[in-house]
Amino acid sequence: MYKSIPRYLLFKYLRFDKDQPFIMLSKILAFLGVSIGLCVLLVAMAIMNGFDKEFERKLFTMNYPITILPRFGANVDDKLLQELRSKFPNLLFSPYITTQVIARNDLKLEGGMLFGVNFEDEKKINEVVAQALEDKKLDNFDILIGKGLKDEFGLDYNEKITLIFSNLNASGFSLIPKVKRFDVVADFSSGLLAYDKAYMYTDVKALAKILSYPQGSYDGVHVYSNKPFEDIKQIEAFLGARYASIGWWEQNGNFFAALALEKRALFIVLMLIILVASLNIVSSLLMIVMNRRSEIALLLSLGASKLEIKKTFFSLGFLIGGGGIVAGVILAAIALWILGNFDIISLPSDVYGMSKLPLELSFVDFCTTIFGAIMIVSLSSYYPAKKATQVDILDTLRNE
């Protein structure tokens, strides 16, 4: 008997009531509101997370997982590089020299950063450079530039580009900057226009000769690691205070903090859609309670417990909201499949660095969204269920 009363009342109150059609309409609106709201929230979180991961991947490549820099007069040279490779055989190292330059072509000027690298080492840790130099080899004063700079200057392969260096040479009574022409041999595309216009790569020996660096001396070392958060601590412990180890997340901390804040704000705003939809659950259950006061009072007078009545209305509300959650997950899966397999939304690659909408719904975001929706539906079902147990039996039956 204990199990039959809630089950009987649950299916009875789910049926269409000809006398009160608005109750059924409110149930349907609550179901649709929860399902559509959850679908929109999951799709939005997948898009936001997709953009986060895509930007993270691009910044991870161009900024390198870990960068080792000297301080307190320390030297970065071949000896240090050999020690690092012996101590950390699982990591990949690429020493570099860098300087600020101004690129000039006819009357056009563009500021940028020139990196002198060993291309064999660099290709192992930078997939953008590896793709650009897949079938090409650079030496002497050859240069690899970004596609953004190449297009802006209208350059073609094997043409010259003039670089003006920031260090100065004495000439008579004045100082003039060093100027050197490089052969454009290849170009790269990182997907981020800021890097494609500013970053340039040449042979480390050629740049060392221009900047008068001692042989085997570098400005720093780029390190590739699959676990940079763990490896950076080991590198710091090995090198001591004379060297600084900087992770890519430290170089772009403000950018990712802004993305995380935007993601949280979007989650809260879209969760309000589910909250508003759940109000229909409250209203529909309260209307059922008001219209079935006499039935509830009669059941209580015949021996039904308040727990059974509460369980009935809570189950009714949770069935409506839970059904909406399941439908929302199914709708979100269909929407994500369509967006992922068909080019319905195309992005301008020069703005976003990608032409296809990135989609990646993380397990944590999915669980957080589902948990939040379940909590809202549970609270929306609990209040009407509690009100149903507060029916005054004597007054209700006397009035009937």
C-alpha positions as CSV (number, residue, x, y, z in Angstrom):
1,M,0.0,0.0,0.0
2,Y,2.9,2.3,0.8
3,K,4.3,2.1,-2.7
4,S,1.0,2.1,-4.6
5,I,-0.4,5.5,-3.4
6,P,2.5,7.7,-4.7
7,R,2.6,5.7,-7.9
8,Y,-1.2,5.9,-8.5
9,L,-1.3,9.6,-7.7
10,L,1.7,10.3,-9.9
11,F,0.2,8.9,-13.0
12,K,-3.2,10.4,-12.2
13,Y,-1.8,13.9,-11.9
14,L,0.3,13.5,-15.0
15,R,-2.9,13.0,-17.2
16,F,-4.6,15.8,-19.0
17,D,-7.3,17.5,-16.9
18,K,-10.2,18.8,-19.0
19,D,-11.3,21.1,-16.2
20,Q,-7.9,22.7,-15.8
21,P,-6.1,22.6,-19.3
22,F,-3.7,25.4,-18.2
23,I,-2.1,23.0,-15.7
24,M,-1.0,20.7,-18.6
25,L,0.2,23.7,-20.6
26,S,2.3,24.8,-17.6
27,K,3.8,21.3,-17.4
28,I,4.7,21.3,-21.1
29,L,6.2,24.7,-20.9
30,A,8.3,23.6,-17.8
31,F,9.5,20.5,-19.7
32,L,10.4,22.5,-22.9
33,G,12.0,25.3,-20.9
34,V,14.3,23.0,-19.0
35,S,15.2,21.0,-22.0
36,I,15.9,24.0,-24.3
37,G,17.7,25.9,-21.6
38,L,20.0,22.9,-20.8
39,C,20.6,22.3,-24.5
40,V,21.6,26.0,-25.0
41,L,23.8,25.9,-21.9
42,L,25.7,22.7,-23.0
43,V,26.2,24.0,-26.6
44,A,27.4,27.4,-25.3
45,M,29.8,25.7,-22.8
46,A,31.1,23.5,-25.6
47,I,31.8,26.5,-27.8
48,M,33.5,28.5,-25.0
49,N,35.6,25.5,-24.0
50,G,36.5,24.9,-27.7
51,F,37.7,28.4,-28.1
52,D,39.7,28.2,-24.8
53,K,41.4,25.0,-25.9
54,E,42.1,26.3,-29.4
55,F,43.7,29.5,-28.2
56,E,45.5,27.6,-25.5
57,R,46.9,25.2,-28.1
58,K,48.1,28.1,-30.4
59,L,49.6,30.0,-27.5
60,F,51.2,26.8,-26.2
61,T,52.9,26.3,-29.5
62,M,54.1,29.9,-30.1
63,N,55.1,30.7,-26.5
64,Y,56.6,27.3,-25.6
65,P,55.7,25.3,-22.5
66,I,58.7,26.5,-20.5
67,T,61.3,29.2,-21.2
68,I,64.7,29.3,-19.3
69,L,66.2,32.8,-19.0
70,P,69.4,33.9,-17.3
71,R,69.6,36.4,-14.4
72,F,72.2,37.8,-12.1
73,G,74.8,37.7,-14.9
74,A,74.4,34.0,-15.6
75,N,75.3,32.6,-19.0
76,V,73.2,30.4,-21.3
77,D,75.6,28.5,-23.4
78,D,76.3,25.0,-24.9
79,K,77.6,23.8,-21.6
80,L,74.3,24.5,-19.8
81,L,72.4,23.1,-22.7
82,Q,74.4,19.8,-22.5
83,E,73.7,19.6,-18.7
84,L,70.0,20.1,-19.2
85,R,69.8,17.4,-21.9
86,S,71.7,15.0,-19.6
87,K,69.6,15.7,-16.6
88,F,66.2,15.8,-18.4
89,P,66.4,13.3,-21.3
90,N,62.6,13.2,-21.6
91,L,62.5,17.0,-22.4
92,L,63.3,18.7,-25.7
93,F,65.4,21.9,-25.7
94,S,65.9,24.6,-28.3
95,P,68.4,27.5,-27.6
96,Y,67.6,30.8,-29.1
97,I,68.8,34.4,-29.6
98,T,66.2,37.1,-30.0
99,T,66.1,40.8,-30.8
100,Q,63.6,43.4,-31.8
101,V,63.7,44.5,-35.4
102,I,61.8,46.7,-37.9
103,A,60.9,45.0,-41.1
104,R,61.0,47.3,-44.2
105,N,59.8,46.7,-47.7
106,D,59.6,49.8,-50.0
107,L,57.8,52.4,-47.8
108,K,56.2,49.9,-45.5
109,L,57.5,49.4,-41.9
110,E,56.5,46.7,-39.4
111,G,57.9,46.0,-35.9
112,G,58.6,42.5,-34.9
113,M,60.7,39.9,-33.1
114,L,63.5,38.0,-34.8
115,F,64.5,34.7,-33.3
116,G,67.8,33.0,-34.1
117,V,67.3,29.2,-33.7
118,N,68.8,25.9,-34.6
119,F,66.0,24.7,-37.0
120,E,66.6,21.0,-36.3
121,D,66.0,21.6,-32.6
122,E,63.2,24.1,-33.2
123,K,61.2,21.8,-35.5
124,K,61.0,19.2,-32.7
125,I,59.3,21.6,-30.3
126,N,57.4,24.0,-32.6
127,E,54.9,22.3,-34.9
128,V,54.2,25.6,-36.7
129,V,57.9,25.9,-37.7
130,A,58.0,22.2,-38.5
131,Q,55.1,22.4,-40.9
132,A,56.5,25.5,-42.6
133,L,59.9,23.9,-43.1
134,E,58.6,20.4,-44.0
135,D,60.5,20.3,-47.3
136,K,62.8,23.3,-46.9
137,K,66.1,24.1,-45.3
138,L,67.3,27.4,-44.0
139,D,70.9,28.5,-43.5
140,N,73.0,31.6,-43.4
141,F,70.8,34.7,-43.9
142,D,67.6,32.9,-45.0
143,I,64.5,33.8,-43.0
144,L,61.1,32.3,-42.1
145,I,58.4,34.9,-41.7
146,G,54.7,34.8,-40.8
147,K,52.1,34.7,-43.5
148,G,50.6,37.9,-42.2
149,L,53.8,39.9,-42.8
150,K,54.4,38.2,-46.1
151,D,50.9,39.1,-47.4
152,E,51.1,42.7,-46.0
153,F,54.5,43.3,-47.8
154,G,53.4,41.4,-50.9
155,L,56.5,39.3,-50.8
156,D,57.2,36.1,-52.7
157,Y,59.7,33.3,-52.0
158,N,63.4,34.1,-52.6
159,E,62.7,37.8,-52.4
160,K,64.5,40.1,-50.0
161,I,63.3,41.6,-46.8
162,T,65.2,44.3,-45.0
163,L,65.5,44.2,-41.2
164,I,66.6,47.2,-39.1
165,F,68.1,46.1,-35.8
166,S,67.8,48.0,-32.5
167,N,71.5,47.9,-31.7
168,L,73.6,50.7,-33.1
169,N,77.0,51.1,-34.9
170,A,79.2,54.1,-34.5
171,S,79.8,56.0,-37.8
172,G,81.6,59.3,-37.7
173,F,79.9,61.6,-35.2
174,S,76.6,59.6,-35.2
175,L,75.1,56.2,-34.4
176,I,73.3,54.3,-37.1
177,P,71.3,51.1,-36.7
178,K,72.4,47.9,-38.2
179,V,70.6,46.9,-41.4
180,K,70.6,43.5,-43.0
181,R,68.7,41.9,-45.9
182,F,67.4,38.4,-45.6
183,D,66.1,35.9,-48.2
184,V,62.5,34.9,-47.7
185,V,62.6,31.2,-48.0
186,A,59.4,30.1,-46.2
187,D,56.4,31.4,-44.3
188,F,54.3,30.0,-41.4
189,S,50.7,30.4,-40.2
190,S,50.1,30.0,-36.5
191,G,46.4,31.0,-36.7
192,L,47.0,34.1,-34.6
193,L,47.6,37.2,-36.7
194,A,49.7,38.9,-34.0
195,Y,52.3,36.2,-34.2
196,D,52.1,35.9,-38.0
197,K,53.0,39.6,-38.4
198,A,55.6,39.9,-35.6
199,Y,57.6,36.7,-35.4
200,M,60.5,35.8,-37.7
201,Y,63.0,33.0,-37.5
202,T,66.6,32.8,-38.9
203,D,69.6,30.6,-38.3
204,V,71.1,31.2,-34.8
205,K,74.7,31.4,-36.1
206,A,73.7,34.1,-38.6
207,L,72.0,36.2,-36.0
208,A,74.8,35.7,-33.5
209,K,77.2,37.1,-36.2
210,I,75.0,40.2,-36.7
211,L,74.7,40.9,-33.0
212,S,78.3,40.0,-32.2
213,Y,77.4,37.2,-29.8
214,P,80.2,34.8,-28.7
215,Q,80.1,31.4,-30.2
216,G,77.8,29.1,-28.3
217,S,76.1,31.9,-26.3
218,Y,72.3,32.3,-26.2
219,D,69.6,34.5,-24.8
220,G,67.6,31.6,-23.4
221,V,66.3,28.1,-24.0
222,H,62.8,27.0,-25.1
223,V,61.7,23.7,-23.5
224,Y,59.0,21.4,-24.7
225,S,57.3,19.3,-22.0
226,N,54.1,17.2,-21.9
227,K,53.8,18.0,-18.2
228,P,55.1,21.6,-17.9
229,F,53.5,22.2,-14.5
230,E,55.5,19.4,-13.0
231,D,58.7,19.7,-15.0
232,I,59.1,23.4,-14.3
233,K,59.6,22.7,-10.6
234,Q,62.3,20.2,-11.3
235,I,64.1,22.6,-13.7
236,E,64.0,25.4,-11.1
237,A,65.4,23.1,-8.4
238,F,68.2,22.0,-10.8
239,L,69.2,25.4,-12.1
240,G,68.8,27.3,-8.8
241,A,68.4,31.1,-8.4
242,R,70.7,32.1,-11.3
243,Y,68.1,31.1,-13.9
244,A,64.4,31.9,-14.2
245,S,62.0,29.3,-15.6
246,I,58.8,30.8,-17.0
247,G,55.8,28.7,-18.0
248,W,53.5,29.6,-21.0
249,W,50.6,30.1,-18.6
250,E,52.6,32.9,-16.8
251,Q,53.1,34.8,-20.0
252,N,49.4,34.8,-20.9
253,G,47.8,34.7,-17.4
254,N,45.6,37.8,-17.9
255,F,44.2,36.4,-21.2
256,F,43.2,33.1,-19.7
257,A,41.8,34.7,-16.6
258,A,39.5,36.9,-18.7
259,L,38.4,33.8,-20.7
260,A,37.6,31.9,-17.4
261,L,35.7,34.9,-16.0
262,E,33.7,35.1,-19.3
263,K,32.9,31.4,-19.2
264,R,31.7,31.6,-15.6
265,A,29.5,34.6,-16.4
266,L,28.0,32.8,-19.4
267,F,27.3,29.7,-17.2
268,I,25.5,31.7,-14.6
269,V,23.4,33.7,-17.2
270,L,22.4,30.6,-19.1
271,M,21.6,28.7,-15.9
272,L,19.0,31.4,-15.2
273,I,17.1,30.1,-18.2
274,I,16.7,26.8,-16.5
275,L,15.8,28.6,-13.2
276,V,13.0,30.6,-15.0
277,A,11.8,27.4,-16.7
278,S,11.7,25.7,-13.3
279,L,9.2,28.3,-12.1
280,N,6.7,26.7,-14.4
281,I,7.2,23.4,-12.4
282,V,6.4,25.3,-9.2
283,S,3.3,27.0,-10.6
284,S,1.9,23.8,-12.2
285,L,2.4,21.8,-9.0
286,L,0.9,24.5,-6.9
287,M,-2.1,24.6,-9.2
288,I,-2.5,20.9,-8.8
289,V,-2.3,21.2,-5.0
290,M,-4.9,23.9,-5.0
291,N,-7.3,22.0,-7.2
292,R,-6.8,18.7,-5.4
293,R,-7.0,20.0,-1.9
294,S,-10.1,17.9,-1.1
295,E,-8.5,14.7,-2.5
296,I,-5.3,15.3,-0.5
297,A,-7.3,16.0,2.7
298,L,-9.4,12.8,2.1
299,L,-6.3,10.7,1.6
300,L,-4.7,12.1,4.8
301,S,-7.9,11.4,6.7
302,L,-8.0,7.8,5.4
303,G,-4.4,7.1,6.7
304,A,-2.1,8.2,4.0
305,S,1.0,9.7,5.5
306,K,2.4,13.2,4.8
307,L,5.6,11.5,3.5
308,E,3.6,9.7,0.8
309,I,1.9,13.0,-0.3
310,K,5.2,14.8,-0.3
311,K,6.8,12.0,-2.3
312,T,4.0,12.1,-4.8
313,F,4.4,15.8,-5.7
314,F,8.1,15.8,-5.5
315,S,8.3,12.8,-7.9
316,L,5.8,14.6,-10.2
317,G,8.0,17.7,-10.3
318,F,11.2,15.8,-10.7
319,L,9.7,13.7,-13.4
320,I,8.8,16.8,-15.4
321,G,12.2,18.5,-14.8
322,G,14.2,15.3,-15.1
323,G,12.5,14.5,-18.4
324,G,13.5,18.0,-19.5
325,I,17.1,17.4,-18.5
326,V,17.3,14.1,-20.4
327,A,15.7,15.7,-23.5
328,G,18.1,18.7,-23.2
329,V,21.1,16.4,-23.2
330,I,19.8,14.6,-26.3
331,L,19.1,17.9,-28.1
332,A,22.5,19.2,-27.1
333,A,24.2,16.0,-28.5
334,I,22.3,16.4,-31.8
335,A,23.1,20.1,-32.0
336,L,26.8,19.5,-31.3
337,W,26.9,16.7,-33.9
338,I,25.4,18.9,-36.5
339,L,27.7,21.8,-35.7
340,G,30.7,19.5,-35.7
341,N,30.0,17.7,-39.0
342,F,28.5,20.5,-41.1
343,D,29.9,23.9,-41.8
344,I,26.7,25.7,-40.7
345,I,28.7,28.5,-38.9
346,S,31.9,29.7,-40.6
347,L,34.4,32.0,-38.8
348,P,36.6,34.6,-40.5
349,S,40.1,33.0,-40.1
350,D,41.8,36.4,-40.1
351,V,39.9,37.4,-36.9
352,Y,39.6,34.1,-34.9
353,G,42.6,32.2,-36.4
354,M,40.3,29.4,-37.4
355,S,37.5,28.9,-40.0
356,K,35.6,26.1,-38.2
357,L,33.6,26.5,-35.0
358,P,35.6,24.8,-32.2
359,L,33.6,22.5,-30.1
360,E,34.8,20.7,-27.0
361,L,32.5,19.9,-24.1
362,S,34.7,18.8,-21.1
363,F,33.5,16.2,-18.7
364,V,33.7,18.7,-15.8
365,D,31.5,21.2,-17.5
366,F,29.0,18.6,-18.4
367,C,28.8,17.2,-14.9
368,T,28.6,20.7,-13.4
369,T,25.8,21.7,-15.8
370,I,23.8,18.5,-15.1
371,F,24.3,18.8,-11.3
372,G,23.2,22.5,-11.4
373,A,20.0,21.6,-13.4
374,I,19.2,18.7,-11.0
375,M,19.5,21.0,-8.0
376,I,17.2,23.6,-9.5
377,V,14.6,21.0,-10.5
378,S,14.8,19.4,-7.0
379,L,14.3,22.7,-5.2
380,S,11.5,23.6,-7.5
381,S,9.8,20.3,-6.8
382,Y,10.4,20.4,-3.0
383,Y,8.4,23.5,-2.2
384,P,5.1,22.5,-3.8
385,A,5.5,19.0,-2.3
386,K,5.9,20.6,1.1
387,K,2.9,22.8,0.7
388,A,0.8,19.7,-0.2
389,T,1.4,18.3,3.2
390,Q,0.2,21.5,4.9
391,V,-3.4,21.1,3.8
392,D,-5.8,21.5,6.8
393,I,-7.9,18.4,6.8
394,L,-10.8,19.6,8.9
395,D,-11.3,23.0,7.2
396,T,-11.0,21.4,3.7
397,L,-13.4,18.6,4.3
398,R,-15.8,20.9,6.2
399,N,-16.0,23.2,3.2
400,E,-16.5,20.3,0.9
